[in-house]
Amino acid sequence: MGVIISSFLFQPPTPPTPLKSNTYFWLKTSLGTNIPAFYIKQPQARFSLIFSHGNAEDLGGLHEYLLTLSKLFYVNILSYDYSGYGLGLADTENIKNSISPSEENCYADIEAACDYLTKIEDVAYDRIILYGRSLGSGPTCYLAEKATKQNKPFAGVILHCPFLSICRVVLDMGYQFPTDYFPNASRIENVGCPTTIIHGTEDKVVPFSHGKELFELTPTQHKITPFWAEKMNHNNIEFDMSQTYVRHLQKFFMFVSEQDRIVDKIPISIVVRKGRKEFEAKKQRKGTKSLVYYSKKKGTKSLVYYSRHQQNC
């Protein structure tokens, strides 16, 4: 049973998606695995995200997307590959030790990422936001609960298409199995920081009911309005509903921030042409910068513009 679930749960891209050598570094986990990671920085950014990706993704396929998110929301982003994923597959020591993906390795992986932020980059827990997408919701809920129990809650948690537990994705009997994998349902009750959930209403991979129930299980004082993406499935929310997705994350970052705003939407006029794009952004305040977010939809690109004050936000 465990082998069957593991083959369903962990599906690393093969071959690994290429990543330029100057964009990543290596972390050593407590279980002895070498995993690649990258840290995208914005000067004087207020928050840092730890982004835990889905089961069929790796760092090489995510770098450009996370670079865009980092610029758009003006946050630092640390992302890492799970043991047995990405460039780690070719690591000599990992091969010698027969490293493969597992629940325990995922926990050690995200702990190594957190240790890097807090111990090497000297980022405080209350300036870290955890973002877990699909499979990444497992290690995210694990670390969020652990930090809360240690009285070091994070600034916030974002769960994107999360599951109640792995067995309940395969066969939902309405309760958690004693030997279940990634028991998010029991852990989210112990997460002590603002938490928001993003889920597609027509998700065929992780049913929408999982996101709804996790929202109900989130402690009332930490519930932040969720984003139920109408008619969206497991993998297209951030592309086919890009503007709503961006606005939702903007509001969440505004909530966890102690300042009035992190990013401000500015009036724009957009003209999209097939084969080319034209735009004109009208800036209302002197000394702001425009950030661009591209999303693919029906063969065109939609543009969303936001502005950020030059000073630290």
TISEDREN-955670 format. One record per residue: residue number from 0; residue in one letter; y, z, x of N, C-alpha, C, CB in turn. Coordinates in steps of 0.2 Angstrom, whole numbers. Atoms other than C-alpha are relative to their C-alpha. Glycine has a CB too. Layout:
BEGIN
NUM; A; Y; Z; X; Y; Z; X; Y; Z; X; Y; Z; X
...
! end
This chain:
BEGIN
0; M; -6; 0; 4; 0; 0; 0; 6; 0; 4; 0; 6; -5
1; G; -6; -1; -4; 12; 5; 14; 1; -7; 4; -1; 5; 5
2; V; -1; 7; -3; 9; -12; 23; 3; -5; -5; -7; -2; 3
3; I; -2; 5; 5; 12; -22; 7; 8; 2; -1; -4; 1; -6
4; I; -7; -2; 1; 28; -12; 4; 5; -2; 6; 1; 7; -2
5; S; -4; 1; -6; 34; -14; 22; 1; -8; 0; -3; 3; 6
6; S; -1; 7; 0; 31; -33; 21; 5; -2; -5; -6; -4; 0
7; F; -5; 2; 6; 42; -34; 5; 6; 3; 2; -3; 3; -6
8; L; -6; -3; -2; 55; -22; 12; 4; -3; 6; -1; 7; 1
9; F; -3; 3; -6; 58; -29; 29; -1; -7; 1; -2; 5; 6
10; Q; 1; 7; -1; 61; -47; 31; 5; -3; 5; 0; -4; -7
11; P; -5; 2; -5; 71; -50; 47; 0; -8; 1; -1; 3; 7
12; P; 0; 8; -1; 77; -68; 50; -3; -2; 6; 8; -2; 0
13; T; 4; 3; -5; 66; -78; 61; 1; -7; 1; -7; 2; 0
14; P; -2; -4; -6; 72; -83; 74; 6; 3; -2; 1; -5; 6
15; P; -6; -4; 1; 86; -71; 75; 6; -5; 0; 1; 5; 5
16; T; -7; 4; 0; 104; -78; 72; 3; 1; 6; 4; 2; -6
17; P; -4; -1; -6; 113; -81; 88; 6; 4; 0; 1; -7; 3
18; L; -6; -4; 0; 127; -70; 93; 2; 0; 7; -1; 8; -2
19; K; -2; 1; -7; 138; -72; 108; 0; 7; 4; 8; -2; 0
20; S; 2; -6; -4; 134; -59; 122; 6; 4; 1; -2; -2; 7
21; N; -6; -4; -1; 152; -53; 123; 2; 3; -6; 6; -4; 3
22; T; -2; -3; 6; 152; -48; 105; -4; 7; -2; 0; -5; -6
23; Y; 4; -6; 2; 139; -34; 105; -2; 4; 6; -7; -3; -3
24; F; 2; -4; -5; 132; -20; 115; -7; 4; -3; 5; 6; 2
25; W; 6; -3; 1; 116; -9; 115; 0; 7; -2; -5; -2; 5
26; L; 1; -8; 1; 112; 8; 107; -7; 2; 1; 3; 1; -7
27; K; 7; -3; -1; 97; 19; 111; -1; 5; -6; -1; 3; 7
28; T; 1; -5; 5; 90; 28; 96; -4; 6; 2; -3; -4; -6
29; S; 4; -6; -1; 82; 45; 95; -8; -2; 1; 1; 5; -5
30; L; 7; 2; 0; 65; 36; 93; -1; -5; 6; -2; -3; -6
31; G; 1; 4; -6; 68; 26; 109; 1; -8; -1; -7; 1; 2
32; T; -1; 7; 2; 72; 9; 101; 7; -2; 3; 0; -2; -7
33; N; -7; 3; -2; 86; -2; 109; 2; -5; -6; -1; -4; 7
34; I; -2; 4; 5; 96; -10; 95; 7; -2; 1; 1; 4; -7
35; P; -6; 2; -1; 111; -21; 96; 5; 2; -6; 0; -8; 0
36; A; -5; -2; 4; 128; -17; 88; 6; -3; 2; 1; 8; -1
37; F; -7; 2; -2; 146; -23; 87; 5; 5; -3; 1; -7; -1
38; Y; -5; -5; 3; 162; -13; 84; 6; -5; 0; 1; 6; 4
39; I; -7; 4; 1; 177; -24; 77; 5; 5; -1; -1; -5; -6
40; K; -6; -5; 0; 193; -14; 80; 6; -4; -2; 1; 3; 7
41; Q; -7; 2; 2; 210; -16; 72; 5; 6; 3; 1; 0; -7
42; P; -4; -5; -3; 224; -7; 82; 3; 5; -5; 6; -3; 4
43; Q; -3; -5; 4; 228; 10; 75; -3; 0; -7; 7; 1; 0
44; A; 2; 0; 6; 217; 7; 60; -2; 8; -2; -7; -4; -1
45; R; 1; -7; 2; 215; 23; 49; -8; 2; -1; 3; 1; -7
46; F; 7; -1; 2; 196; 21; 44; -4; -4; 4; -1; -1; -7
47; S; 6; 4; -3; 180; 15; 52; -6; 0; -5; -2; 3; 7
48; L; 6; 1; 4; 166; 8; 42; -6; -1; 4; 0; -7; -4
49; I; 6; 1; -3; 148; 9; 47; -4; -4; -5; -5; 7; 1
50; F; 3; 5; 4; 140; -7; 39; -7; 0; 1; 4; -6; 0
51; S; 8; 0; 0; 121; -6; 35; -2; -6; -4; -3; 6; -2
52; H; 2; 7; 3; 115; -24; 31; -6; 0; -5; 0; -5; 5
53; G; 6; 1; 4; 102; -31; 19; -6; -1; 4; 1; -5; -5
54; N; 6; 1; -4; 84; -34; 23; -1; -7; 3; -6; 1; -5
55; A; 1; 7; -3; 85; -53; 27; 6; -2; 3; -1; -5; -6
56; E; -6; 2; -4; 101; -52; 37; -1; 3; 7; 6; 3; -4
57; D; 0; -3; -6; 105; -48; 55; 7; -1; 3; -5; -3; 5
58; L; -7; 0; -3; 121; -46; 66; 3; -7; 1; 0; 4; 6
59; G; -2; 7; -2; 122; -64; 71; 3; -4; -6; -5; -4; 3
60; G; -2; 3; 6; 124; -69; 53; 5; 3; -4; -6; -1; -5
61; L; -5; -4; 4; 136; -56; 48; 7; 0; 4; -2; 7; -1
62; H; -6; -1; -4; 149; -56; 62; 6; -3; -2; -1; -3; 7
63; E; -6; 4; 3; 161; -69; 55; 3; 3; -6; -1; -7; 0
64; Y; -1; -3; 6; 160; -61; 38; 4; 7; 1; -6; 1; -4
65; L; -2; -7; -1; 163; -43; 44; 7; -1; 4; -5; 4; 4
66; L; -6; 1; -4; 177; -50; 56; 6; -1; -5; 0; -5; 5
67; T; -5; 1; 5; 186; -56; 40; 1; 6; -4; -3; -6; -5
68; L; -1; -6; 3; 183; -40; 31; 5; 5; 4; -6; 3; -2
69; S; -4; -4; -4; 190; -30; 45; 8; -2; 0; -3; 0; 7
70; K; -7; 2; 0; 206; -40; 46; 3; 1; -7; 1; -8; 2
71; L; -3; 0; 7; 208; -41; 27; 2; 8; -2; -5; -2; -5
72; F; -1; -7; 2; 207; -22; 24; 3; 5; 6; -6; 3; -2
73; Y; -2; -3; -6; 213; -17; 42; -4; 7; 1; 8; 2; -1
74; V; 5; -5; -1; 198; -6; 45; -4; -2; 6; -4; 2; -6
75; N; 5; 2; -5; 187; -5; 60; -7; 0; -3; 0; 6; 6
76; I; 7; 1; 3; 169; -10; 57; -5; 0; 5; -1; -6; -4
77; L; 6; 0; -4; 153; -5; 66; -6; -2; -4; 0; 8; 3
78; S; 6; 2; 4; 138; -14; 61; -6; 0; 6; 0; -7; -3
79; Y; 6; 0; -4; 120; -13; 69; -6; -3; -3; -1; 8; 2
80; D; 7; 3; 2; 103; -21; 68; -5; 6; -1; -2; -6; 4
81; Y; 6; -5; 0; 88; -11; 62; -5; -2; 6; -3; -1; -7
82; S; 5; 1; -5; 74; -9; 74; -5; -5; -2; -4; 7; 1
83; G; 4; 5; 2; 63; -24; 74; 4; -6; -3; -5; 2; -5
84; Y; -4; 5; 3; 78; -35; 69; 4; -3; 5; 5; 3; -6
85; G; -5; 3; -4; 89; -48; 77; -2; 0; 8; 7; 4; 0
86; L; 0; 1; -7; 92; -48; 96; -5; 5; 3; 6; 0; 4
87; G; 5; -5; -3; 81; -32; 98; -7; -3; 0; 1; 6; -5
88; L; 6; 3; 0; 66; -43; 95; -2; -2; 7; -1; -5; -5
89; A; 2; 2; -7; 67; -50; 112; 1; 5; 6; 5; -6; 1
90; D; -1; -5; -5; 71; -34; 121; -7; 2; 3; 4; 6; -3
91; T; 6; -1; -3; 58; -31; 134; -3; 7; -1; 1; -1; 8
92; E; 2; -7; 2; 57; -12; 131; -3; 0; -7; 5; 5; 1
93; N; 2; 0; 7; 55; -15; 112; -7; -3; 0; 5; -3; -4
94; I; 7; 3; 0; 41; -27; 115; -5; 4; 3; 1; -7; 4
95; K; 5; -4; -4; 32; -16; 127; -2; 6; -5; 3; 3; 6
96; N; 2; -5; 4; 33; -2; 114; -2; -2; -7; 6; 5; 0
97; S; 2; 3; 7; 28; -13; 99; 5; 3; -5; -7; 2; -1
98; I; -5; -3; 5; 44; -8; 90; 0; -5; -6; 7; 0; 3
99; S; 0; 4; 7; 44; -14; 71; 4; 4; -5; -7; -1; -2
100; P; -4; -3; 5; 55; -10; 56; -4; 5; -4; 3; -5; -5
101; S; 3; -5; 4; 51; 6; 47; 6; 5; -3; -5; 5; 4
102; E; -5; -4; 3; 60; 19; 36; 2; 5; 5; -3; 4; -6
103; E; -2; -5; -5; 60; 32; 50; 5; -3; 5; -6; 3; 4
104; N; -4; 3; -5; 67; 19; 62; 7; -1; -3; -3; -7; 2
105; C; -7; 1; 3; 81; 15; 50; 4; 6; 0; -1; -3; -7
106; Y; -4; -6; 0; 86; 33; 49; 3; 1; 7; -4; 6; -2
107; A; -2; -1; -7; 87; 34; 68; 5; -5; 2; -7; -1; 5
108; D; -5; 6; -2; 96; 17; 69; 7; 2; -2; -2; -6; -3
109; I; -7; -2; 2; 111; 23; 58; 2; 6; 3; -1; 1; -8
110; E; -2; -6; -4; 111; 40; 67; 3; -2; 7; -6; 5; 1
111; A; -2; 2; -6; 113; 31; 83; 7; -4; -1; -5; -5; 3
112; A; -7; 3; 1; 128; 21; 76; 5; 5; -2; -1; -5; -7
113; C; -5; -5; 2; 136; 36; 69; 2; 4; 6; -3; 5; -5
114; D; -1; -3; -6; 134; 45; 86; 5; -4; 4; -7; 1; 4
115; Y; -4; 4; -4; 142; 31; 94; 8; 0; -2; -2; -8; 0
116; L; -7; -1; 2; 157; 32; 83; 3; 7; 1; 0; -2; -8
117; T; -3; -7; 0; 159; 51; 83; 1; 2; 8; -4; 4; -4
118; K; 0; -3; -7; 155; 54; 102; 3; -5; 5; -8; 1; 1
119; I; -3; 5; -5; 160; 38; 111; 7; -2; -2; -5; -6; 1
120; E; -6; 2; 2; 174; 32; 100; 4; 5; -3; -1; -5; -5
121; D; -3; -6; 2; 179; 49; 95; 3; 0; -7; 6; 2; 5
122; V; -2; 1; 7; 181; 45; 76; -3; 6; -4; -3; -7; -3
123; A; 2; -6; 4; 181; 60; 65; -4; -2; -6; 6; 4; -3
124; Y; 4; 1; 6; 168; 61; 50; 4; -2; -6; -4; 6; -1
125; D; -4; 1; 5; 182; 61; 38; 4; -6; 0; 5; 6; -2
126; R; -3; 7; -1; 188; 44; 45; -5; -5; 0; 5; 0; 6
127; I; 5; 4; 0; 172; 36; 43; -3; -2; -8; -6; 2; 4
128; I; 3; 2; 7; 166; 26; 27; -6; -4; 1; 5; -5; -4
129; L; 7; 3; -1; 148; 21; 25; 0; -6; -5; -6; 5; -1
130; Y; 1; 6; 5; 144; 4; 17; -7; -2; 1; 5; -6; 2
131; G; 7; 2; 0; 126; 0; 13; -1; -5; -5; -4; 6; -1
132; R; 1; 5; 4; 121; -16; 6; -8; -1; -1; 3; -7; 2
133; S; 7; 0; 2; 104; -17; -3; -5; 4; 4; -3; -8; 1
134; L; 4; -4; -4; 91; -11; 10; 5; 5; 4; -3; -4; 5
135; G; -4; -5; -3; 106; -3; 19; 2; 6; -4; 6; -4; 2
136; S; -2; -6; 4; 109; 9; 4; -5; 5; 2; -1; -2; -7
137; G; 5; -5; -1; 93; 18; 10; 3; 4; 6; -6; -3; 2
138; P; -3; -4; -6; 100; 24; 28; 7; 2; -2; 0; -5; 6
139; T; -6; -2; 2; 117; 25; 20; 0; 7; -4; 4; -5; -4
140; C; 1; -6; 4; 112; 38; 7; -3; 6; 4; -5; -1; -6
141; Y; 3; -5; -4; 101; 47; 20; 6; 3; 4; -5; -3; 5
142; L; -5; -3; -4; 116; 49; 32; 5; 4; -4; 3; -5; 4
143; A; -5; -3; 4; 128; 53; 18; -2; 7; -2; 2; -4; -6
144; E; 3; -6; 2; 117; 67; 12; 0; 5; 6; -7; 0; -4
145; K; 0; -4; -6; 114; 74; 29; 6; 3; 2; -4; -4; 6
146; A; -7; -3; -2; 132; 75; 34; 3; 5; -5; 5; -6; 0
147; T; -2; -5; 5; 136; 84; 17; -3; 6; 1; -1; -3; -7
148; K; 3; -7; -1; 123; 97; 21; 2; 3; 6; -8; -1; 0
149; Q; -2; -3; -6; 130; 99; 38; 8; 2; 0; -1; -5; 6
150; N; -7; -2; 1; 147; 102; 30; 5; -5; 4; 2; 7; 2
151; K; -4; 5; -3; 154; 86; 38; 0; -6; -4; -3; -2; 7
152; P; 0; 6; 5; 156; 74; 23; 4; -6; 3; 2; 2; -7
153; F; -4; 6; -2; 162; 56; 27; 6; -1; -5; -5; -6; 0
154; A; -6; 1; 4; 178; 49; 20; -2; -3; -7; 4; -5; 3
155; G; 2; 4; 6; 168; 38; 7; -7; -3; 1; 5; -4; -2
156; V; 6; 4; 0; 152; 29; 3; 1; -6; -5; -6; 4; -2
157; I; 0; 6; 4; 151; 11; -4; -8; -2; 0; 4; -6; 3
158; L; 6; 2; 1; 134; 6; -11; 0; -7; -3; -5; 5; -4
159; H; 0; 7; 3; 131; -13; -14; -7; -2; -2; 3; -5; 6
160; C; 6; 2; 3; 117; -18; -25; -6; 5; 3; -2; -7; 2
161; P; 4; -5; -2; 108; -1; -21; -6; 0; -4; 3; 6; 1
162; F; 6; -1; 4; 90; 4; -27; -1; 8; -1; -6; -3; 4
163; L; 2; -7; 1; 84; 21; -34; -5; 2; 6; -3; 1; -7
164; S; 4; -1; -5; 70; 20; -22; -4; -7; 1; -5; 6; -1
165; I; 4; 6; -1; 58; 6; -15; -5; -1; -5; -3; 0; 7
166; C; 6; 1; 5; 43; 10; -26; 3; -2; -7; -4; 7; 0
167; R; -2; 1; 6; 54; 10; -41; 3; -7; -1; 6; 5; -2
168; V; -2; 7; 1; 60; -8; -37; -7; -4; -1; 3; -3; 7
169; V; 7; 3; 1; 41; -13; -36; -3; 1; -7; -5; 2; 5
170; L; 2; -2; 6; 36; -3; -51; 3; 6; -2; -8; 2; 0
171; D; -4; -5; 2; 48; 8; -60; -3; 4; -6; 7; -2; -2
172; M; 3; -4; 5; 39; 22; -69; 5; 5; -3; -6; 3; 3
173; G; -5; -5; 3; 55; 32; -73; 0; 6; 4; -2; 1; -7
174; Y; -1; -6; -4; 52; 44; -59; -2; -2; 7; -5; 6; -2
175; Q; 1; 2; -7; 51; 45; -40; -7; 2; 2; 5; 4; 4
176; F; 6; -2; -3; 34; 45; -31; 1; 5; 5; -4; -7; 2
177; P; 0; -5; -6; 30; 59; -19; 1; -3; 7; -6; 5; 0
178; T; 0; 3; -7; 27; 47; -5; 5; -7; 0; -7; -2; 2
179; D; -4; 6; 1; 41; 35; -10; 4; -2; 7; 5; 1; -5
180; Y; -4; 2; -6; 52; 25; 3; 8; 1; -2; -2; -7; 2
181; F; -7; 0; 1; 71; 28; 4; 2; 3; -7; 3; -7; 1
182; P; -1; -3; 7; 73; 40; -11; 7; 1; -1; -4; 7; 0
183; N; -7; 0; 2; 91; 36; -15; 2; 4; -6; 3; -7; 0
184; A; -1; -4; 6; 90; 44; -32; 1; 7; 1; -5; -2; -5
185; S; 0; -7; -1; 87; 61; -26; 5; 2; 5; -7; 3; 3
186; R; -5; -2; -5; 99; 60; -11; 7; -1; -3; -1; -5; 6
187; I; -7; 2; 2; 114; 53; -20; 3; 6; -4; 1; -6; -5
188; E; -2; -6; 3; 115; 70; -30; 3; 5; 5; -5; 3; -4
189; N; -2; -4; -6; 119; 78; -13; 6; -3; 4; -6; 3; 4
190; V; -5; 4; -4; 132; 66; -7; 7; 3; -2; 0; -7; -1
191; G; -6; -3; 2; 149; 75; -6; 6; -3; 2; 0; 7; 4
192; C; -6; 3; -1; 162; 62; -4; 1; -6; -5; 0; -3; 7
193; P; -1; 5; 5; 170; 48; -15; -5; -6; 1; 7; -3; 1
194; T; 6; 5; 0; 156; 35; -19; 2; -5; -6; -6; 4; -1
195; T; -1; 6; 4; 158; 18; -27; -6; -4; 0; 6; -4; 1
196; I; 6; 5; 0; 144; 6; -32; 2; -7; -3; -6; 3; -5
197; I; -1; 7; 1; 144; -13; -33; -7; -3; -2; 3; -4; 5
198; H; 7; 2; 2; 130; -21; -43; 1; -6; -5; -4; 5; -3
199; G; 0; 6; 4; 127; -38; -51; -4; 1; -7; -3; -6; 3
200; T; 4; -2; 7; 122; -37; -70; -6; -4; -1; 5; -1; -6
201; E; 6; 4; 0; 109; -51; -67; -4; 0; 6; 2; -7; -3
202; D; 3; -1; -6; 102; -45; -51; -8; 0; -1; 2; 7; 4
203; K; 7; 1; 1; 84; -51; -50; -4; 3; 5; -2; -7; -1
204; V; 3; -3; -5; 80; -42; -34; -1; 7; -1; 3; -2; 7
205; V; -1; -7; 2; 86; -25; -37; 3; 1; -7; 4; 4; 5
206; P; -3; 0; 7; 88; -23; -56; 7; 4; -1; -5; 3; -5
207; F; -6; -3; 1; 105; -18; -62; 0; 7; -2; 4; -4; -6
208; S; 1; -6; 2; 98; -3; -70; 0; 5; 6; -6; 1; -4
209; H; 0; -5; -5; 96; 5; -53; 7; 2; 2; -3; -4; 7
210; G; -7; -2; -2; 115; 4; -49; 3; 4; -5; 4; -6; 0
211; K; -3; -4; 5; 119; 11; -66; -3; 7; 0; -2; -3; -7
212; E; 3; -7; 0; 107; 26; -64; 3; 4; 6; -7; -1; 0
213; L; -3; -3; -5; 113; 29; -47; 7; 3; -1; 0; -4; 6
214; F; -7; -2; 1; 131; 30; -53; 0; 6; -5; 4; -6; -4
215; E; 1; -6; 4; 125; 43; -67; -2; 6; 4; -5; -2; -5
216; L; 2; -5; -4; 117; 53; -53; 5; 3; 5; -6; -2; 3
217; T; -5; -2; -5; 132; 53; -42; 4; 6; -3; 5; -5; 1
218; P; -4; -5; 2; 141; 70; -43; 7; -2; -3; 2; 5; 6
219; T; -6; 2; 4; 155; 69; -56; 7; 0; 4; 1; 5; -6
220; Q; -6; -1; -4; 169; 75; -44; 1; -6; 5; 0; 7; 3
221; H; 0; 5; -5; 164; 61; -32; -1; -7; -3; -5; 1; 5
222; K; 1; 7; 3; 162; 46; -44; 6; -4; 0; -3; 1; -8
223; I; -6; 4; 0; 174; 32; -41; -3; -6; -5; 2; -3; 7
224; T; 2; 5; 4; 174; 18; -54; -4; -6; 3; 7; -3; -3
225; P; 4; 5; -3; 160; 6; -51; 2; -7; -1; -7; 0; -2
226; F; -1; 7; 1; 161; -13; -50; -6; -3; -3; 3; -4; 6
227; W; 6; 4; 3; 148; -21; -62; 2; -7; -1; -2; 3; -7
228; A; -2; 7; 0; 149; -39; -58; -4; -4; -5; -2; -3; 7
229; E; 3; 4; 6; 146; -49; -74; -3; -6; 2; 5; -1; -5
230; K; 3; 7; -1; 133; -63; -73; -2; -1; 8; 3; -5; -3
231; M; 1; 1; -7; 131; -60; -54; -7; 2; 2; 5; 3; 4
232; N; 7; -2; -2; 114; -59; -45; 1; 4; 7; -4; -6; 1
233; H; 1; -5; -5; 109; -50; -29; 5; -2; 6; -7; 1; 3
234; N; -3; 2; -6; 118; -61; -16; 6; -4; 0; -5; -4; 4
235; N; -6; 5; 1; 133; -70; -23; 6; 4; -2; -2; -5; -5
236; I; -6; -4; 2; 145; -56; -28; 6; -1; 4; -1; 7; -1
237; E; -6; 1; -5; 157; -57; -13; 2; -7; 1; -2; 3; 7
238; F; -2; 7; -1; 157; -76; -14; 3; -3; -7; -6; -4; 3
239; D; -2; 2; 6; 158; -80; -32; 5; 4; -4; -7; -2; -4
240; M; -5; -4; 4; 168; -66; -38; 5; 4; 6; -3; 6; -4
241; S; -3; -2; -6; 178; -64; -21; 6; 4; -2; 2; -5; 4
242; Q; -7; -3; 2; 195; -59; -29; -1; 7; -3; 4; -4; -4
243; T; 1; -7; 3; 188; -45; -40; -4; 4; 5; -5; -1; -6
244; Y; 3; -4; -5; 177; -39; -26; 5; 3; 5; -5; -5; 4
245; V; -6; -2; -5; 192; -38; -14; 4; 5; -3; 4; -6; 2
246; R; -4; -5; 3; 202; -29; -27; -3; 7; -1; 2; -3; -7
247; H; 3; -7; 1; 189; -16; -30; 0; 4; 6; -8; -2; -2
248; L; 0; -4; -6; 187; -12; -12; 7; 2; 2; -3; -5; 6
249; Q; -7; -2; -1; 206; -12; -10; 1; 7; -4; 5; -5; -2
250; K; -1; -6; 4; 207; 1; -24; -4; 6; 3; -2; -1; -7
251; F; 4; -5; -3; 193; 11; -16; 3; 3; 7; -7; -2; 2
252; F; -4; -2; -6; 202; 11; 1; 6; 4; -1; 1; -6; 5
253; M; -6; -3; 2; 218; 16; -7; -2; 7; -2; 3; -4; -6
254; F; 2; -7; 2; 209; 31; -15; -2; 5; 5; -6; -1; -5
255; V; 2; -5; -5; 201; 38; 0; 6; 1; 6; -6; -3; 4
256; S; -5; 0; -5; 217; 35; 10; 5; 6; -3; 4; -6; 1
257; E; -5; -5; 2; 231; 49; 10; 6; -3; -1; 0; 6; 6
258; Q; -6; 4; 0; 244; 36; 10; 0; -4; -7; 1; -5; 5
259; D; -1; 3; 6; 251; 27; -5; -4; -7; -1; 7; -2; -1
260; R; 4; 6; 0; 243; 10; 0; -2; -2; 6; 4; -5; -4
261; I; 2; 2; -6; 233; 2; 13; 1; -8; 0; -8; 1; 0
262; V; -2; 7; 0; 235; -16; 8; 4; -2; -7; -6; -5; 1
263; D; -4; 2; 6; 248; -24; -5; -1; -7; -1; 7; 2; 1
264; K; 0; 7; 2; 245; -39; -15; 7; -3; 0; -4; -1; -6
265; I; -6; 3; 0; 259; -51; -13; 0; -7; -4; 3; -2; 7
266; P; 0; 6; 4; 265; -66; -24; -2; -6; 4; 7; -1; -4
267; I; 2; 6; -4; 257; -82; -19; 1; -6; -4; -7; 1; 3
268; S; 1; 6; 4; 257; -100; -24; -5; -4; 4; 7; -5; -1
269; I; 5; 3; -3; 241; -109; -20; -2; -7; -3; -7; 5; -1
270; V; 2; 6; 3; 236; -127; -21; -6; -2; 4; 6; -6; 2
271; V; 6; 1; -3; 218; -131; -17; -1; -8; -1; -6; 4; -3
272; R; 1; 8; 0; 214; -150; -13; -7; -1; 3; 5; -4; 3
273; K; 6; 1; -2; 197; -157; -11; 1; -3; 7; -4; -5; -4
274; G; 0; 3; -7; 194; -160; 8; 6; 3; 4; 1; -7; 0
275; R; -5; -4; -4; 210; -150; 13; 3; 5; -5; 6; -5; 2
276; K; -3; -5; 4; 220; -135; 7; 7; 1; 2; -4; 7; 2
277; E; -7; -2; -2; 238; -131; 6; 2; 6; -3; 5; -6; -4
278; F; -2; -6; 3; 246; -115; 3; 7; 2; 2; -5; 6; 2
279; E; -7; -3; -2; 263; -106; 3; 0; 7; -2; 6; -4; -4
280; A; 0; -7; 1; 264; -87; 4; 7; 2; 0; -5; 4; 5
281; K; -6; -3; 0; 280; -79; -1; 0; 7; 1; 4; -1; -7
282; K; 0; -7; -2; 283; -63; 8; 6; 4; -3; 0; 1; 8
283; Q; -5; -4; 3; 293; -50; -1; 3; 5; 5; -3; 4; -6
284; R; -3; -5; -5; 295; -38; 14; 0; -2; 7; -4; 7; -1
285; K; -1; 2; -7; 301; -41; 31; -5; 4; 4; 7; 1; 3
286; G; 5; -3; -5; 288; -38; 45; -7; 1; -3; 3; 7; 2
287; T; 7; -1; 2; 272; -40; 35; -4; -6; 3; 0; 0; -8
288; K; 4; 5; -3; 257; -50; 40; -5; -2; -6; -5; 2; 6
289; S; 5; 2; 5; 246; -61; 28; -7; -1; 3; 3; -7; -3
290; L; 7; 0; -2; 227; -60; 29; -3; -5; -5; -3; 7; 0
291; V; 3; 5; 4; 216; -74; 22; -7; 2; -1; 1; -7; 3
292; Y; 7; -1; 2; 199; -72; 13; -2; -6; -3; -1; 6; -4
293; Y; 3; 6; 3; 189; -88; 10; -6; 2; -4; -1; -5; 6
294; S; 7; -1; 4; 175; -89; -3; -2; -7; -2; 1; 5; -6
295; K; 3; 7; 2; 164; -104; -7; -1; 0; -7; -6; -2; 4
296; K; 1; 0; 7; 164; -109; -25; 1; -8; -2; 4; 5; -4
297; K; 0; 6; 2; 160; -126; -32; 3; -5; 5; 4; -1; -7
298; G; -2; 5; -5; 163; -135; -16; 7; 0; 3; -1; -7; -2
299; T; -7; -1; -2; 181; -128; -14; 0; 6; 4; 5; -1; -5
300; K; -1; -7; -3; 188; -113; -5; 6; 3; -4; 2; -1; 7
301; S; -5; -4; 4; 198; -100; -15; 3; 4; 5; -2; 4; -6
302; L; -3; -4; -5; 211; -91; -5; 3; 6; -3; 6; -4; 3
303; V; -3; -6; 3; 217; -73; -8; 4; 2; 6; -6; 5; -2
304; Y; -5; -2; -5; 232; -67; 2; 2; 7; -2; 6; -4; 0
305; Y; -2; -7; 1; 236; -49; 5; 5; 1; 6; -5; 5; 0
306; S; -5; -2; -6; 250; -41; 16; -1; 7; 2; 7; -1; -2
307; R; 1; -7; -3; 249; -26; 27; 7; 2; 4; -6; 0; 5
308; H; -6; -2; -4; 264; -16; 34; -2; 0; 8; 2; 7; -2
309; Q; 1; 1; -7; 266; -18; 53; -3; 7; 3; 6; -2; 4
310; Q; 1; -6; -2; 265; 1; 55; -7; 2; -2; 5; 5; -2
311; N; 6; -2; 1; 249; 11; 55; -1; 2; -7; -2; 6; 4
312; C; 1; -2; 7; 241; 13; 38; -6; 3; -1; 1; -6; -5
! end
